Amino acid sequence: MNEKIIKVLYITPFFLLVFFFPTSANAASYYVSTTGNDSNSGAQDQPWKTIQKAADTMVAGDTVNVQDGDYASERVSVTKSGSSGSPITYQAEGTVVMKGFKIIASYVTVKGFEIANTNYVRWHEDVSSGVYVRGAGIVVEENYIHDATLNGIHLYGPPTDPAVTHDCIVRNNRLYHNEMAGIRASGRNNLIENNEVWGSVQCHSAVMAVEDIAADNPNHTPCPYPGISGIAGLDADGIRFFGQGHIIRGNHIHDIPYGPLGLNPDVGDYNNTPHIDCFQTWGDQQYHEVGQNITFEKNFCDNLQSQAPEENGHGFMLQSGANNLTIKNNIIRAYGGVNTGPTGHANHLYIYNNLWINNLSFHSFWPFAVGLDNAPYSIVKNNIFYDQPYHTIFGVGDITDQDIDYNLAYNSDDSQPDCFRIDYVCQQLHAHDLWNVNPKFVNPAASDFHLQLSSPAINVGATLAEVINDYDGNSRPQGIGFDIGAYEYVFGVSPTSTPSSPPAGGPGDANNDGAVDGIDYVIWLNHYNTNTGNGSTDGDFNTDGTVDGIDYVIWLNHYGT
């Protein structure tokens, strides 16, 4: 018998006490209702009136169930921490509308709220973000956050205190029409997974109401306030990332439009001159630690637009020496794919098995797929470049130890894709490149970029230990070799018709990062004793619809693998 299983059998009585009932023996469930009273006990038949009363009362292991209703004037300050085995949980029941959470604590879960219309104070994310996080082990999931006046979700972690926020999970949230970005992630080792971001704005009406008449704006310069140092820099992005060790996976970023040239609030156009990026990082000494050692996988970025030199949509904007970024199994439909900028000095970029899609009608403002401008020690392999009207891959400046091969390029109008360039001069193709070769997608017009059985991209890619599965979660390789592109052809299986978030990983691996570890335990714990149809993603490792002690045993027997 397996040694780990024997150990579990011997400790069964202790296990039943500690792990089947993992929260404190004194853990309490409280209730909040719009018809309640904060003088009540907080019991289901005597609910409190405010969520803040719950925040001021709860201790580790406690849960507050916030009942359906309008709490639009309430923003909750959370300063009490749970523990790694007993988080404090804020759970919405039905539609609960409120102004968000300021969390300066650890081991807290916020789930199921509609957060809208935060107050605006210049550069005070703790006031203006939908959910502001400063702590460890925070879980923010299944919320709908819209019209926040400075980032939908903000994980705090400046260069002066970069590890203050760590091991947090931001998952399955919907983020719409938020100022600046849907998510801003800093700190260490956070998981940003399966979120939808759309409609971010550069010039939110609540921001303009304050800044158009601010004391340092005597001439009423319009948003984005060029030349006014106190507020310059407003933009509209998907996810901004800083810090180290994050996994950013399965997110869908789309429909962040420029609108007509200029600012036109009367027609709902709050974007003046944004440089719209699905993912962006940069660094400075005071506020932003440049992104490092971060993995991006299975994201779908739909940002295919361009109307002015600074108004064109990008997948990745990497500045200030961003490094050790792994970009794999993503679908990037954008005017610019990877932009390292002339002074970005990004390095050690690992770009594997992605699909880079453009529009052949774009010719102005230099569209491109992967631009490696002073980006040494970078690897670009197993990518498909589709309908790129200008540059596909180019290297400029420092190209030390770049490794580029096993890529495929094709234009659907049969025009010749641009060559691989160094200092803008065409180079010979690499030994395993496939240029002007039709990848034979199933139905690209319907955004189905799976490979047909006859695709020349099957089995001809480089073998990459870093890419163990594909966009759909299928293991690589399926045949005698790796396929090129985001999808591995699965023999005898009909592919799905549209890009979708992949299923979770193997036994015990709830977050599908290839390792069974403490993060997977936290996911199991936060769904313990609940019913779910999401399988391993919610800690239901035996997929019987219930997250229970059996699933814990599965996690335990695979822990450390």
C-alpha positions as CSV (number, residue, x, y, z in Angstrom):
1,M,0.0,0.0,0.0
2,N,1.2,3.5,-0.8
3,E,3.1,4.9,2.2
4,K,1.2,8.2,2.2
5,I,-2.1,6.4,2.2
6,I,-1.0,4.3,5.2
7,K,-0.2,7.5,7.1
8,V,-3.6,8.9,6.3
9,L,-5.3,5.7,7.6
10,Y,-3.4,5.9,10.8
11,I,-4.3,9.5,11.5
12,T,-8.0,9.2,10.5
13,P,-9.5,10.2,13.9
14,F,-7.3,13.3,14.0
15,F,-8.0,14.0,10.4
16,L,-11.8,13.8,10.9
17,L,-11.5,16.5,13.6
18,V,-9.0,18.8,12.0
19,F,-9.6,18.5,8.2
20,F,-13.2,17.5,7.7
21,F,-14.0,20.4,10.0
22,P,-11.1,22.7,9.2
23,T,-12.5,26.0,10.6
24,S,-12.4,26.9,14.2
25,A,-14.8,25.1,16.5
26,N,-16.2,28.6,17.4
27,A,-16.6,29.7,13.8
28,A,-19.8,31.7,13.3
29,S,-22.1,32.6,10.4
30,Y,-23.6,36.1,10.5
31,Y,-26.2,37.8,8.3
32,V,-26.6,41.3,7.0
33,S,-29.9,42.7,5.5
34,T,-31.1,46.1,4.4
35,T,-33.9,45.7,6.9
36,G,-31.6,44.7,9.8
37,N,-30.2,46.6,12.7
38,D,-26.6,46.8,13.9
39,S,-27.8,46.3,17.5
40,N,-29.0,42.8,16.6
41,S,-27.1,39.7,17.2
42,G,-26.3,39.1,13.5
43,A,-28.1,35.8,13.5
44,Q,-30.2,34.8,10.4
45,D,-33.4,36.0,12.1
46,Q,-31.7,39.1,13.7
47,P,-29.4,40.4,10.9
48,W,-27.2,43.4,11.0
49,K,-27.8,46.3,8.8
50,T,-24.3,47.1,7.6
51,I,-21.5,45.0,6.3
52,Q,-19.1,47.1,8.3
53,K,-20.6,45.8,11.5
54,A,-19.7,42.3,10.4
55,A,-16.1,43.5,9.5
56,D,-15.7,45.0,13.0
57,T,-17.0,41.8,14.6
58,M,-15.8,38.7,12.8
59,V,-12.7,36.7,13.7
60,A,-10.9,33.9,12.0
61,G,-13.2,31.3,10.5
62,D,-16.3,33.4,10.5
63,T,-18.6,34.1,7.5
64,V,-21.0,36.9,6.8
65,N,-23.9,36.3,4.4
66,V,-25.0,39.6,2.9
67,Q,-28.5,39.3,1.7
68,D,-29.9,40.7,-1.6
69,G,-30.2,44.5,-1.6
70,D,-28.8,47.9,-2.3
71,Y,-25.9,48.9,0.0
72,A,-24.7,51.4,-2.5
73,S,-23.4,53.9,0.0
74,E,-21.3,51.4,1.9
75,R,-17.6,50.9,1.4
76,V,-16.2,48.3,3.9
77,S,-12.9,48.7,5.7
78,V,-11.5,45.2,6.6
79,T,-8.7,45.2,9.2
80,K,-9.3,41.9,10.9
81,S,-7.4,38.9,9.6
82,G,-8.4,35.2,9.3
83,S,-5.8,32.5,9.3
84,S,-4.4,30.2,6.7
85,G,-6.9,27.5,7.7
86,S,-9.7,29.7,8.7
87,P,-10.3,32.7,6.5
88,I,-12.9,35.4,7.2
89,T,-15.4,35.3,4.4
90,Y,-17.7,37.9,3.0
91,Q,-20.4,36.2,0.8
92,A,-23.1,37.9,-1.2
93,E,-26.5,36.2,-1.5
94,G,-28.3,37.4,-4.6
95,T,-27.5,40.8,-6.0
96,V,-25.6,42.9,-3.4
97,V,-24.6,46.3,-4.7
98,M,-22.1,48.3,-2.7
99,K,-19.0,50.6,-3.0
100,G,-16.3,47.9,-2.5
101,F,-13.7,46.8,0.0
102,K,-10.5,48.2,1.5
103,I,-8.7,45.2,2.8
104,I,-5.6,45.7,5.0
105,A,-5.5,42.3,6.5
106,S,-4.8,38.7,5.6
107,Y,-6.7,35.5,4.8
108,V,-10.0,37.2,3.8
109,T,-12.4,36.0,1.0
110,V,-14.7,38.4,-0.9
111,K,-17.2,36.6,-3.1
112,G,-20.2,37.4,-5.3
113,F,-20.6,41.2,-4.8
114,E,-21.6,43.9,-7.3
115,I,-19.2,46.8,-6.7
116,A,-19.9,50.1,-8.4
117,N,-19.3,53.8,-8.5
118,T,-16.5,54.2,-6.0
119,N,-15.6,57.6,-4.7
120,Y,-12.8,59.4,-6.4
121,V,-9.7,60.8,-4.6
122,R,-6.7,61.5,-6.8
123,W,-4.3,58.5,-6.7
124,H,-5.9,57.0,-3.6
125,E,-6.5,53.5,-4.8
126,D,-7.6,52.5,-1.2
127,V,-10.6,54.8,-1.7
128,S,-11.2,54.6,-5.4
129,S,-10.5,50.9,-6.4
130,G,-13.3,48.5,-6.4
131,V,-11.4,46.1,-4.1
132,Y,-8.1,47.3,-2.6
133,V,-5.9,44.5,-1.2
134,R,-2.9,44.8,1.2
135,G,-2.2,41.5,2.8
136,A,-1.7,37.8,2.2
137,G,-4.0,34.9,1.3
138,I,-6.8,37.2,0.1
139,V,-9.3,35.6,-2.3
140,V,-11.4,37.9,-4.5
141,E,-13.8,35.9,-6.7
142,E,-17.0,35.9,-8.7
143,N,-17.6,39.7,-8.2
144,Y,-18.9,42.1,-10.8
145,I,-17.0,45.3,-10.5
146,H,-17.9,48.3,-12.6
147,D,-17.3,52.1,-12.7
148,A,-14.6,52.1,-10.1
149,T,-12.7,55.4,-10.4
150,L,-9.2,54.0,-10.2
151,N,-8.7,50.2,-11.1
152,G,-11.3,47.6,-10.6
153,I,-9.1,45.4,-8.3
154,H,-5.8,46.7,-6.9
155,L,-3.2,44.4,-5.2
156,Y,-0.8,46.8,-3.5
157,G,2.9,46.2,-3.4
158,P,5.3,49.1,-4.1
159,P,9.1,48.8,-4.6
160,T,9.6,49.9,-1.0
161,D,7.5,47.0,0.4
162,P,7.1,44.6,-2.5
163,A,6.1,41.5,-0.5
164,V,3.4,43.1,1.6
165,T,0.8,41.5,-0.7
166,H,1.3,37.9,-1.6
167,D,-0.3,34.6,-2.4
168,C,-3.6,36.1,-3.2
169,I,-6.2,34.8,-5.7
170,V,-8.2,37.0,-8.1
171,R,-10.5,34.7,-10.0
172,N,-13.7,34.6,-12.0
173,N,-14.4,38.3,-11.7
174,R,-16.1,40.5,-14.3
175,L,-14.6,44.0,-14.6
176,Y,-16.3,46.6,-16.7
177,H,-15.9,50.3,-17.3
178,N,-13.3,50.9,-14.7
179,E,-10.9,53.8,-14.7
180,M,-7.3,53.0,-15.8
181,A,-7.4,49.1,-15.7
182,G,-9.6,46.2,-14.8
183,I,-6.9,44.7,-12.5
184,R,-3.6,46.0,-11.2
185,A,-1.5,43.3,-9.6
186,S,1.6,43.9,-7.5
187,G,3.4,42.0,-4.8
188,R,4.5,38.4,-4.9
189,N,3.1,35.1,-6.1
190,N,-0.5,36.0,-6.8
191,L,-2.8,34.1,-9.1
192,I,-4.9,36.2,-11.6
193,E,-7.2,33.6,-13.2
194,N,-10.3,33.4,-15.5
195,N,-11.4,37.1,-15.1
196,E,-13.2,39.0,-17.8
197,V,-12.1,42.7,-18.4
198,W,-13.8,45.0,-20.9
199,G,-14.7,48.6,-21.4
200,S,-11.9,50.2,-19.3
201,V,-12.0,54.0,-19.5
202,Q,-9.4,56.7,-19.5
203,C,-11.6,59.6,-18.4
204,H,-14.3,58.3,-16.1
205,S,-17.0,60.9,-15.5
206,A,-16.4,60.9,-11.8
207,V,-12.7,61.6,-12.3
208,M,-13.5,64.5,-14.7
209,A,-16.0,66.0,-12.3
210,V,-13.1,66.5,-9.9
211,E,-10.0,67.0,-12.1
212,D,-11.6,69.4,-14.6
213,I,-11.9,72.0,-11.9
214,A,-8.9,71.0,-9.7
215,A,-6.7,73.8,-8.2
216,D,-3.7,72.7,-10.4
217,N,-5.9,72.8,-13.5
218,P,-6.8,76.6,-13.7
219,N,-7.3,76.5,-17.5
220,H,-9.6,73.5,-17.3
221,T,-7.4,71.4,-19.5
222,P,-9.5,68.3,-20.6
223,C,-8.8,64.7,-19.7
224,P,-6.2,63.1,-19.8
225,Y,-4.7,66.4,-18.4
226,P,-1.4,66.7,-20.3
227,G,1.1,68.9,-18.6
228,I,-0.6,68.6,-15.2
229,S,1.9,66.6,-13.3
230,G,-0.4,65.7,-10.5
231,I,-2.8,63.7,-12.7
232,A,-0.9,63.0,-15.9
233,G,-0.8,59.4,-17.1
234,L,-4.5,58.3,-17.2
235,D,-5.0,55.4,-19.6
236,A,-7.3,52.5,-20.3
237,D,-5.9,49.0,-20.0
238,G,-6.8,45.4,-19.2
239,I,-4.4,44.1,-16.6
240,R,-1.4,46.0,-15.3
241,F,1.2,43.8,-13.6
242,F,4.1,44.6,-11.3
243,G,6.1,42.6,-8.8
244,Q,7.2,39.0,-9.1
245,G,6.1,35.4,-9.2
246,H,2.5,35.8,-10.4
247,I,0.5,33.5,-12.7
248,I,-1.9,35.3,-15.0
249,R,-4.0,32.7,-16.7
250,G,-7.3,32.2,-18.6
251,N,-8.3,35.9,-18.6
252,H,-10.4,37.4,-21.4
253,I,-9.8,41.0,-22.2
254,H,-11.9,42.6,-24.9
255,D,-13.9,45.6,-26.1
256,I,-11.9,48.5,-24.7
257,P,-12.7,50.9,-27.6
258,Y,-11.1,54.2,-28.6
259,G,-14.3,55.6,-29.8
260,P,-14.2,58.6,-32.2
261,L,-11.1,60.8,-32.1
262,G,-11.2,63.0,-29.0
263,L,-13.4,62.9,-25.9
264,N,-17.2,62.6,-26.5
265,P,-19.0,61.9,-23.2
266,D,-22.4,62.7,-24.8
267,V,-22.1,59.5,-26.8
268,G,-20.5,57.4,-24.0
269,D,-16.9,57.9,-25.3
270,Y,-14.7,58.5,-22.3
271,N,-11.4,57.6,-24.0
272,N,-9.5,60.5,-25.5
273,T,-6.0,59.3,-26.3
274,P,-5.4,56.0,-24.6
275,H,-2.7,53.6,-25.4
276,I,-4.7,50.5,-24.8
277,D,-2.8,47.4,-23.7
278,C,-4.2,44.1,-22.6
279,F,-1.1,43.6,-20.3
280,Q,1.3,46.3,-19.3
281,T,4.2,46.8,-16.9
282,W,6.9,49.4,-16.1
283,G,9.0,50.3,-13.1
284,D,10.1,53.2,-11.0
285,Q,11.6,53.6,-7.5
286,Q,8.6,54.8,-5.7
287,Y,5.3,53.2,-7.0
288,H,5.9,50.4,-9.5
289,E,8.2,47.3,-9.3
290,V,8.6,46.2,-12.9
291,G,7.1,42.8,-13.7
292,Q,9.6,39.8,-13.3
293,N,9.3,36.0,-13.2
294,I,5.7,36.0,-14.3
295,T,3.8,33.5,-16.4
296,F,1.0,34.4,-18.8
297,E,-0.9,31.5,-20.2
298,K,-4.2,30.7,-21.9
299,N,-5.3,34.3,-22.0
300,F,-7.4,35.7,-24.8
301,C,-6.6,39.3,-25.6
302,D,-8.9,40.9,-28.3
303,N,-7.6,44.4,-28.9
304,L,-7.5,44.7,-32.7
305,Q,-7.8,48.4,-33.3
306,S,-5.9,51.4,-34.5
307,Q,-6.7,55.0,-35.4
308,A,-3.7,57.2,-34.5
309,P,0.0,56.9,-33.8
310,E,-0.6,56.5,-30.0
311,E,-4.0,55.0,-30.3
312,N,-3.5,51.3,-31.3
313,G,-4.2,48.2,-29.4
314,H,-1.4,46.0,-28.0
315,G,-1.2,42.7,-26.3
316,F,1.9,43.2,-24.1
317,M,3.6,46.5,-23.3
318,L,6.8,45.7,-21.5
319,Q,9.0,48.5,-20.3
320,S,11.7,49.4,-17.7
321,G,13.6,46.1,-17.9
322,A,10.7,43.6,-17.5
323,N,12.3,40.2,-17.4
324,N,11.9,36.5,-17.1
325,L,8.4,36.6,-18.5
326,T,6.9,33.4,-19.9
327,I,4.2,34.0,-22.5
328,K,2.7,30.7,-23.6
329,N,-0.5,29.3,-25.1
330,N,-2.2,32.7,-25.5
331,I,-4.4,34.0,-28.2
332,I,-3.5,37.7,-28.9
333,R,-5.6,39.4,-31.5
334,A,-4.1,42.9,-31.5
335,Y,-2.5,45.6,-33.7
336,G,0.7,45.1,-31.8
337,G,1.6,41.8,-30.1
338,V,4.7,42.3,-27.9
339,N,6.0,45.8,-27.6
340,T,9.2,46.3,-25.7
341,G,9.7,49.9,-26.8
342,P,12.9,51.6,-27.8
343,T,14.1,52.1,-24.2
344,G,12.2,49.2,-22.6
345,H,15.3,46.9,-22.2
346,A,13.1,43.9,-21.5
347,N,15.1,40.6,-21.4
348,H,14.7,36.9,-20.9
349,L,11.3,36.8,-22.6
350,Y,10.1,33.2,-23.3
351,I,7.4,33.4,-26.0
352,Y,6.0,29.9,-26.8
353,N,3.1,28.4,-28.6
354,N,1.0,31.6,-29.0
355,L,-1.3,32.7,-31.8
356,W,-0.7,36.3,-32.9
357,I,-3.6,37.6,-35.1
358,N,-3.7,41.0,-36.9
359,N,-5.7,42.7,-39.7
360,L,-4.3,42.9,-43.2
361,S,-6.1,46.2,-43.7
362,F,-3.9,47.9,-41.1
363,H,-0.9,49.7,-42.7
364,S,-0.5,53.0,-40.8
365,F,1.5,53.4,-37.6
366,W,3.7,50.2,-38.1
367,P,1.7,47.2,-36.9
368,F,3.7,44.2,-35.8
369,A,3.5,40.9,-33.9
370,V,6.7,40.4,-31.7
371,G,9.0,43.4,-31.4
372,L,12.3,42.6,-29.5
373,D,13.8,46.1,-29.1
374,N,16.9,45.7,-26.9
375,A,15.5,42.4,-25.6
376,P,18.5,40.0,-25.2
377,Y,18.3,36.4,-24.0
378,S,14.8,36.0,-25.4
379,I,13.3,32.8,-27.0
380,V,10.5,32.8,-29.6
381,K,9.3,29.3,-30.7
382,N,6.2,27.5,-31.8
383,N,4.2,30.6,-32.5
384,I,1.7,31.2,-35.4
385,F,1.6,34.7,-36.9
386,Y,-1.7,35.2,-38.9
387,D,-2.6,38.1,-41.1
388,Q,0.3,40.3,-40.0
389,P,0.3,43.3,-42.4
390,Y,3.7,44.6,-41.5
391,H,6.5,43.1,-39.3
392,T,6.1,39.6,-37.8
393,I,9.3,39.3,-35.7
394,F,12.1,41.9,-35.4
395,G,15.1,42.4,-33.3
396,V,16.7,45.8,-32.8
397,G,19.7,46.9,-30.7
398,D,20.9,44.3,-28.2
399,I,20.0,40.9,-29.6
400,T,22.4,38.8,-27.5
401,D,21.5,35.1,-27.4
402,Q,18.1,35.5,-28.9
403,D,16.8,32.1,-30.0
404,I,14.0,32.3,-32.7
405,D,12.8,29.3,-34.7
406,Y,9.9,26.8,-35.3
407,N,7.5,29.6,-36.0
408,L,4.8,29.7,-38.8
409,A,3.6,32.8,-40.6
410,Y,0.7,33.1,-43.1
411,N,-1.6,35.8,-44.5
412,S,-5.1,34.7,-45.5
413,D,-5.0,36.8,-48.8
414,D,-1.9,34.8,-49.9
415,S,0.3,37.9,-49.7
416,Q,3.9,37.2,-48.5
417,P,4.3,37.6,-44.7
418,D,7.1,40.0,-43.7
419,C,10.5,38.4,-43.1
420,F,12.3,38.0,-39.8
421,R,14.3,41.2,-39.4
422,I,17.3,42.4,-37.4
423,D,17.8,46.1,-37.3
424,Y,15.0,46.2,-39.9
425,V,16.9,44.1,-42.4
426,C,15.5,40.8,-43.7
427,Q,17.3,37.7,-42.5
428,Q,17.3,34.2,-43.8
429,L,14.5,32.0,-42.4
430,H,15.5,29.8,-39.5
431,A,15.9,26.1,-40.1
432,H,12.5,25.0,-38.9
433,D,10.4,28.1,-39.7
434,L,7.3,27.7,-42.0
435,W,6.7,31.0,-43.9
436,N,3.8,31.6,-46.1
437,V,2.4,28.2,-45.1
438,N,-1.4,27.9,-44.4
439,P,-1.8,26.5,-40.8
440,K,-5.3,25.3,-41.9
441,F,-7.4,26.5,-39.0
442,V,-10.8,24.9,-38.6
443,N,-12.7,28.2,-39.1
444,P,-10.8,31.4,-38.6
445,A,-13.7,33.6,-39.7
446,A,-15.6,32.2,-36.7
447,S,-12.5,32.5,-34.4
448,D,-12.0,28.8,-34.3
449,F,-8.2,28.5,-34.5
450,H,-7.9,24.8,-33.8
451,L,-5.9,22.9,-36.3
452,Q,-7.4,20.7,-39.0
453,L,-6.0,17.1,-39.3
454,S,-4.2,18.2,-42.5
455,S,-2.5,21.2,-40.8
456,P,1.3,21.4,-41.5
457,A,1.7,22.8,-38.0
458,I,1.1,19.4,-36.4
459,N,4.1,17.5,-34.9
460,V,6.7,19.9,-36.3
461,G,7.2,22.3,-33.3
462,A,10.1,22.4,-30.9
463,T,9.9,20.2,-27.8
464,L,9.5,22.6,-24.9
465,A,9.5,21.4,-21.3
466,E,7.9,24.7,-20.2
467,V,4.7,24.0,-22.3
468,I,3.1,20.8,-20.9
469,N,-0.4,21.5,-22.3
470,D,-2.3,23.7,-24.7
471,Y,-4.9,26.5,-24.6
472,D,-7.6,24.0,-24.0
473,G,-5.6,22.1,-21.3
474,N,-4.8,19.1,-23.6
475,S,-1.4,17.6,-22.8
476,R,1.5,18.2,-25.3
477,P,2.5,16.4,-27.4
478,Q,-0.5,14.4,-28.7
479,G,1.5,12.9,-31.6
480,I,5.1,12.3,-32.4
481,G,6.0,16.0,-31.7
482,F,4.8,19.3,-30.4
483,D,2.4,21.3,-32.6
484,I,3.0,24.9,-33.5
485,G,0.4,27.4,-32.2
486,A,-1.9,27.6,-29.1
487,Y,-3.8,24.4,-29.8
488,E,-2.5,20.9,-29.9
489,Y,-4.4,18.7,-32.4
490,V,-6.2,16.0,-30.5
491,F,-6.8,13.0,-32.7
492,G,-10.4,11.8,-32.7
493,V,-11.7,14.7,-30.7
494,S,-14.0,17.4,-32.1
495,P,-12.6,20.8,-31.0
496,T,-14.7,23.5,-29.4
497,S,-15.6,26.3,-31.8
498,T,-14.4,29.4,-29.8
499,P,-11.5,30.2,-27.5
500,S,-12.4,29.3,-23.9
501,S,-10.8,29.0,-20.5
502,P,-9.1,25.6,-20.0
503,P,-10.1,23.0,-17.5
504,A,-8.0,22.7,-14.3
505,G,-5.0,20.4,-14.0
506,G,-4.3,17.0,-12.5
507,P,-5.2,15.4,-9.2
508,G,-4.9,17.9,-6.4
509,D,-3.7,20.7,-8.7
510,A,-6.7,23.1,-8.5
511,N,-5.0,26.1,-10.1
512,N,-3.4,24.1,-12.9
513,D,0.1,25.4,-12.4
514,G,1.7,21.9,-12.6
515,A,2.4,21.7,-8.9
516,V,0.3,20.4,-6.0
517,D,1.0,22.9,-3.2
518,G,-0.4,25.1,-0.5
519,I,-2.3,27.3,-3.0
520,D,-4.3,24.3,-4.1
521,Y,-5.1,23.6,-0.4
522,V,-6.4,27.2,0.0
523,I,-8.6,26.8,-3.0
524,W,-10.0,23.5,-1.6
525,L,-10.5,25.1,1.8
526,N,-12.4,28.1,0.4
527,H,-14.9,25.8,-1.3
528,Y,-15.0,23.2,1.5
529,N,-18.5,21.7,2.1
530,T,-20.0,23.4,-1.0
531,N,-21.5,22.0,-4.1
532,T,-19.9,22.9,-7.4
533,G,-19.9,22.0,-11.1
534,N,-16.4,23.3,-11.7
535,G,-14.5,20.2,-10.7
536,S,-10.9,20.6,-9.7
537,T,-11.0,24.4,-10.2
538,D,-13.0,24.6,-7.0
539,G,-11.1,21.8,-5.2
540,D,-13.5,19.0,-6.2
541,F,-10.7,16.7,-7.3
542,N,-12.9,13.6,-7.7
543,T,-15.5,15.6,-9.6
544,D,-18.5,14.2,-7.6
545,G,-20.0,17.7,-7.3
546,T,-19.1,18.2,-3.6
547,V,-15.9,19.7,-2.1
548,D,-15.3,17.5,0.9
549,G,-12.7,15.5,2.9
550,I,-12.2,12.9,0.1
551,D,-10.9,15.8,-2.1
552,Y,-8.5,16.7,0.8
553,V,-7.1,13.1,0.8
554,I,-6.5,13.4,-3.0
555,W,-4.7,16.7,-2.5
556,L,-2.6,15.3,0.4
557,N,-1.6,12.2,-1.6
558,H,-0.3,14.3,-4.4
559,Y,1.1,17.2,-2.3
560,G,4.6,18.1,-3.4
561,T,4.3,16.5,-6.8
